Every structure is written in structure tokens, then in C-alpha cells.
């Protein structure tokens, strides 16, 4: 559907509008008194989030290629049906959902919230990459927080194993000056060499970071990215997560979408269902969900 057709069916002037975006696919702009967000139908990537009274929350590289099939560095990519590259043999890193188009399934808005629902179903194209039947649904809403909900349903006749994650690229003044709270005492694996460690105090992101933390068994988890340079703290509350990843490459070399110095401008804090392998299987007819809410606060 064209942006004009989507506007007629799902839009609301001043609250939800569509425009041409990545790879020629439409993108949706959500807005209300609490802020605004832009969501690309290509990959379901939340490209921008601006809470009222704050600047942009999400990093996007100025050096990028949005052609279908190319990796996009920035926003909040959807990693599905695997996070990383070790869960499903032969599949590209972070899965295929982030480079495929989503359909618009619905929209809603009120005085307190603006929401869009996107979805993707198994098809001949997806079965060529992964031989399972599924329904994947993504809800993105702007309220006092940015809320994302990703639901996987097994619509086939046999169980399958998978992992999923949101991969937020949080914009920071300078990576060396930020820290992450909420990880004290947790064990983690440094993914570059698979060594095991235990975090003491806040995580200081002043070196190349690829830390995969095991999270305690709890209904929800809260991590806070503290950025004195921008004078703000970003609280990220997630549920459905078993792992949390904190990542920054420490260089732009080898990352063709990153300009020199871009690595200093972001830190990724990622809620993940499992790594490096799935933790169990999803039976036919069953669903699994991952939720995250992001809120900006002044320091």
C-alpha cells in the first residue's frame, strides 16, 4: 500500500501519518503530547523517538544504505528469529525480520497514547530462509514512554526454537562518559572471547563492549543509561527477557554504515530472550512475547 492509502485506512491527522521511507517502503510517524516516533515498515525499525522536552533518543548513522537487504545501523532494529548468529545454523546475523517488509494491521489513538500494529506471516520467501510457519506481530506506541511489544506465534504443526531481541542504539554525547545501572553483581560473557566475568557496580562504557548478561528470574528488569553529557537518563524496562546485552564496537572500522567517530555517539542496551542458543521450543499454537518500555528523565 502507498502512504496515501495507508493514511486513508489507518492514519489520523496530527497523530499518525505515513510517508515514503526506507527502500521505498512507507514509514509511520506517531505523535501526541508526550512526543513522537518514526517506525519503518521495512524491518519494523523504530527510527526515531523524541519525548516532549528532550532531544532525539535514538542514534542513526549519517552514512547508511537503506536498500532492502542491507544492514541499517541505528534506531531499534527487530532481531528475529535469532539474535546474533549462533542460534540457527546458516542464518544471517540477527535474522531476517529486520530486512523484510511488515504489513500494517491496525492503529489506535487516544488522549494518552498513539499506537501502530505491524505484522509479518510465514511465506515462500521466509520458508526459503527458515522452514517454519509463524505469525510475528509488533506493536509500537507513544505514551509517557516509548513501548514496543513483539509477539511470536507458532502457526505450524511442529515446534520450533528461536531467539528474539530489540537492539536499541541509544544516542549519547560521548560513549566514554556514560554508564549503565542495574547490572551490579550479574554475571556476563564477553562475547568477543567468550570469557566469563561478574559486573561490579555500574558498567562504565569506556572500552569496546560486548557484554551478554544473564538476568535473574523476575517479571521485569530495569536498566538505566546515564548520560551526564546530555543531562538525561534513559530507563529501559523489559519483560520476557533472559539476557541483556550492552554493546559498542569501540571503532568504526569494519562497519560500512558507520562514519569515522560514529562509534562514540551511541551505546546499545538490548533486551534478549536467549543467547547464544534458544532456551526451549515454542509448541504449535503457542505464543511468546518480548516487551520493552523506554522513558527519558532529566539528571
N, C-alpha and C positions, 0 to 999 in steps of 0.2 A: 504494500500500500504506500501511496505517496504521503508526504507530510500533510498535504491539504486534505486527503481522505481521512487520515488519522485524526486531524483536528476536528473534522465534522463528526466522527464517531466517538472519540474519546476525550477531546480537548475541552477546555473551559477558559475563556479569555482572562488573562491575568493570573491564572492558577496552573494551567497545564497546556503547553503549546508544543508543536512539533516543527522541526526544521531539518533540512538536509545535513547529513553529518558524515561520519567515518565510512570510507569505502563506498560512498554514495548512498548508504543506508540512513534512514531517519534517526534523529535523536530527540529525546523529550526533555523539556525544561519545566521543572516543577518549582512553584513559588508560593509563598504565603508570608504572613507577618513574621515567621520565625527564620526565614532565609530562603535560599534557592539551591537547586541541584540540577545537574545535567546528566542524563543517562543515555548512553549509546545503545541502540538496538543491536548493533554489531558487537557481539560478545557480552551484552548486558553490563558493560563497564560504566560505573558511575564516574564521570569525567571531572566533575566539579561539585564542590559543596561550599557555600558561603553562608554561614549563620549570620543573622542580623547583628550588626555591631562588631563583626570580625571580618578579617580578610579571608582569602581563599585558604581552604584547609588541605586540599589535595595537590600534589605535585604532578606536573605534566612536562615532559621534556619538549623543548622548542625544536629539537632535531628528531623528527619522528616520521614514520611512514605508515599511513593508515590503510594501505591496501589490504584487502582481505587475505588472511593467511600470514601476515606479518605481525610480529610481536609488538604490542603497544606498551611502552614504559610510562606508567602514570595512572592516575585515578584509582579505582578499586576494581581490578580485574576479578572475574569469577574463575576459579581453578576447579575444573570438573571434567571427567570423572576421576582425575587424580591430581594431587598436589605434589609438586616436584616431578621426578622422572623415574622413580623406583617402584611404584605401586603396580603398574600394569606394563608388562613386557612389550616393547616395541612401540609404545605410545609416546608422542611428543611431550616435552616438559609442560606440566600444568594442564594437560588435557586439551580437548578441542572446543569446549564451550566458549572460551574467550575469543575465538576467531570465527565463530559462526553466528548467523543472524537469529535473533529472538523475535517472536511474534508478540504483538500487544494483545493481552487477553482482557484487560479491564482497567478502569481508573475510578478513583473516588476522591472526594474533597469535601472538607467541612471548614468551619472556622478555625479548627485547631490542627488540621492535617491535610496534606496533599499526597496522593499515593498513585503509583502505576504498577500494574502487574504484567510481567513478561513471561514467556514460556517457550519451551522447545520440546519436541517429541522425537522419539527414535524414527529414523527414516533410512532409506537405502544409503544415503550419504554417511549417516552416523554408524550404521551397521558395517560399512566397509572399514571403519576405524575401530569399532568395538561391538562385538556381536551380541548385544543385549537390547531388550525393549525397555523403555523408560519414559517417564514424564518429568521434566525439570521445570520448576516454577520459581521465579524471582520476583519478590515484592520490594520496591524501594519507596520510602515515604519520608517526607519532611514534616516534622513537628518541632517540638522543642529540641529534638535530636534528629540526626540522620539515622534511619532504621533500614536494615537490609535483612531479608529473610529468604533463604534458599532451601527449597524442598525437593527432594529426590523421591520419586515413587517407582517401584518396580512394577511395570505393566506386563512383564513377560511371564513365562511358565517355569523359569528356573532361577535360583538365587544368583546374585552377583555381588562381587566385592568392589568397593570403590573408596576413594577419599575425596574430600572437597574442602575448599577454603575460600575466604576472601583475602585479598592481597593489597591492603591499603598502602598507597605511597603518600605518607604524610609530609606536607611541606614544612620545612624548618628554616630558621635563619642560617644556622651553620650546624652541621651534624655534630661537630666536636663539642658543642655547648649544650646538647640535650641529654636527657636521661629518661629511663622508663621505670616507673614504680609498680610494685605489685608482684615482683619476681623473687624477692628475698627468700632464701632458703630452698628454692626449687632447683632440682637437678636439670641439666641440659646437655645436649650433644652439640659439639661444634661440628657442623656438617662438613666443613672442608676436609677434616682429617678423622671424623667420627670418634673423637676423644670425648670422654665424659667428664663433667665438671658440676660444681654446685655454686649457684649465684649467692653472693654475699652483698646485702644492701641493694641500692638502686643500680640498675645497669647503666653504665656510662658508655655512650655510643661514640667513643673517640678512636676506635680502631675498626678495621674491616670486621663486620659482624655477620655471622650466620648461625645463630643460636636457636636450637629447637628445644623448647622447654616442655617437660611433662607437667600437666596441670592436675591438681587434686580433684578428687571426685566431688563435684559440687554442682548445684543447679545453674550457677552462673559464675563468671570470672570477670574481674575488673582490672584493667591495666591503664596507666596514665602516662602519657608522653608529655614531659615537662620541657618547655622551650623558653628559657629566660630571654633569649634574643627577640622573640616575638611577643613576649609578655603573656603567654597563654599556656594552658594545659588542656590536652585533648584526652578525655576519658572515653575508653572503649570497653563496653560491657558486652560479653558474648555468652551464648549458651549453645549446647550441642558440641562443644569443643573438648578435645582430649590433649591438644598440643597448642602452643603459641610460639610463633617464630618472630624473631627480631633480626632484620636483615638490612645491611648496607654494604656495597661492594668495596668501598674504600678507594675506588678508582673508576674512571670512565672507560679505560682501555678494555677492549674486547666487547663492549656494549654499543652496538652500532646506532642505537637510538638515543644515546646519551652524549651531549656535548661535553667538552672538557670542563671540569668543575661542577657538572650537574650532580655528581655523587654527594657533594656537600649540602645539597638543597633538600634532601629527603631522608626519611627513615621509615622502613616498613615494619609494621607491627601487625601480625597476621593470625587470625583465629583459624585453626585447622582441626579436622576431625581425626586424622591419623597420619603418622609418618614413621618410618619410610613405607610401611605396608599398611593395608587396611586392617582395622580391628573388628573382624567379623564380617558377615554377609547380610545382605538385605533380601528377605524372602519375597516371593511373588505376592503382590498386593500390599506389601508394607511400604511405609514412608520413613524418611529420615530428614531432619531439618537442622539448619545452622542459622543462628541469628546473631546479629551484631548491631549495637547502637552506639553512635559516636556523638559526643557533646563537647563543645568548646566552652572553656571557662577562663576568666582572667586570673593571672597570678597575683 
